[in-house]
Amino acid sequence: MTESIHPTAIKKMISYYYLVNFCPPAHIKQLKKASQKMRSALSKQSGLKMKDFLDAVNPDVAHRMAAFQQATRKPDQETVDQLAKAIKSADSKPEKAAAYQKLMRAIAIHPGRAKMGNRLHRQKGCKYCQAPCQYGFFSLISEPDFKTLLDMLGAENKKIAAERNPVNVLWTYTTTHLWKILGKNEGFISADHLGNMSYCLLMLGTAKSRFALPEAQLTSFQELNQNTIRSWQPAEIKVVEE
């Protein structure tokens, strides 16, 4: 059914459902509202009404998510079916979002991707991430602008040591990336997801460039990053441009 849907639309919907996964359930309706224009544009480009578009694209979204987490082109069909069913109503109300997020956490610990030896950049930073791999596929599929990330890090590095705050730079970059996906400078995300996603984007960005960070810098950054996550109050963040 997805033959008539452009691959870009599928990728954007995968990115969207990851944002649903990262959103505190209490704010799921606000996230859905913020994404309305983006999703409507994809539906229109596909020549389908919204319901028909979602019915067509969601099974493929579920298949690709499960395939990545299981590190196979042929994921377990039962898992795919469960995920497709959860996706269908994931952004409808808080309890449905919570159920979807619970399933995503269960899928994230599948050894296909959860085992350190199977992670994307196991020798270039993934080994310092303690979180289940919920961010790798999102970081790949959502097409981050890594040049901007490297420019931001370069500018921060020019400051005197006492004024540097690389965690703030990464969290700001990640927030801007979320806005780009939604097409609107608004969204909701929990602090742990924002921090862990920021680290994942840093890993992929530096791994794709010739500016791989030394091990000492990676461990230092991750320590600061995790401390920021633990100390952040409240535990959820509304990312809206002032």
PEDAZI-V568931 format. One record per residue. N is the residue number from 0. SS is DSSP state (2 for helix, 1 for strand, 0 for the rest). OMEGA is omega in whole degrees, 0 to 359 (* if undefined). Layout:
# PEDAZI-V568931
n={N N}
ss={SS SS}
omega={OMEGA OMEGA}
This chain:
# PEDAZI-V568931
n={0 1 2 3 4 5 6 7 8 9 10 11 12 13 14 15 16 17 18 19 20 21 22 23 24 25 26 27 28 29 30 31 32 33 34 35 36 37 38 39 40 41 42 43 44 45 46 47 48 49 50 51 52 53 54 55 56 57 58 59 60 61 62 63 64 65 66 67 68 69 70 71 72 73 74 75 76 77 78 79 80 81 82 83 84 85 86 87 88 89 90 91 92 93 94 95 96 97 98 99 100 101 102 103 104 105 106 107 108 109 110 111 112 113 114 115 116 117 118 119 120 121 122 123 124 125 126 127 128 129 130 131 132 133 134 135 136 137 138 139 140 141 142 143 144 145 146 147 148 149 150 151 152 153 154 155 156 157 158 159 160 161 162 163 164 165 166 167 168 169 170 171 172 173 174 175 176 177 178 179 180 181 182 183 184 185 186 187 188 189 190 191 192 193 194 195 196 197 198 199 200 201 202 203 204 205 206 207 208 209 210 211 212 213 214 215 216 217 218 219 220 221 222 223 224 225 226 227 228 229 230 231 232 233 234 235 236 237 238 239 240 241}
ss={0 2 2 2 0 0 2 2 2 2 2 2 2 2 2 2 2 2 2 2 2 2 0 0 2 2 2 2 2 2 2 2 2 2 0 2 2 2 2 2 2 2 2 2 2 0 0 0 0 2 2 2 2 2 2 2 2 2 2 2 2 2 2 2 2 2 2 2 2 2 0 0 0 0 0 0 2 2 2 2 2 2 2 2 2 2 2 2 2 0 0 0 0 2 2 2 2 2 2 2 2 2 2 2 2 2 2 2 0 0 2 2 2 2 0 2 2 2 0 0 0 0 0 0 0 2 2 2 0 0 0 0 0 0 0 2 2 2 2 2 2 0 0 0 0 2 2 2 2 2 2 2 2 2 2 2 2 0 0 0 2 2 2 0 0 2 2 2 2 2 2 2 2 2 2 2 2 2 2 2 2 2 0 0 0 0 0 1 1 1 2 2 2 2 2 2 2 2 2 2 2 2 2 2 2 2 2 0 0 0 0 0 0 0 2 2 2 2 2 2 2 2 2 2 2 2 2 2 2 2 2 0 0 0 0 1 1 1 0 0 0 0}
omega={183 182 182 182 182 180 179 179 178 180 180 178 173 178 180 182 170 176 174 179 183 186 173 184 182 183 187 181 177 178 179 179 181 183 187 182 180 182 178 179 179 178 181 179 180 180 183 170 186 182 180 178 180 178 181 188 187 178 178 176 180 180 183 176 181 180 179 184 179 178 180 176 181 181 177 186 178 178 179 181 178 181 179 179 181 180 186 182 188 183 185 180 187 183 177 177 180 179 177 180 176 178 179 177 179 180 183 181 176 184 178 179 185 180 185 181 181 183 188 184 186 180 185 175 181 182 178 180 182 184 170 186 176 191 185 182 177 181 178 192 186 173 178 177 186 176 178 179 181 177 179 179 179 179 179 182 180 178 175 188 184 183 183 176 184 178 179 179 181 180 177 178 182 177 179 178 177 177 181 180 182 185 181 184 181 177 179 180 177 183 181 177 180 180 181 177 179 179 180 178 176 181 182 181 181 178 180 181 177 183 179 183 176 183 181 179 179 181 179 179 183 177 178 181 181 176 178 178 183 185 186 177 358 184 178 186 172 184 182 179 180 *}
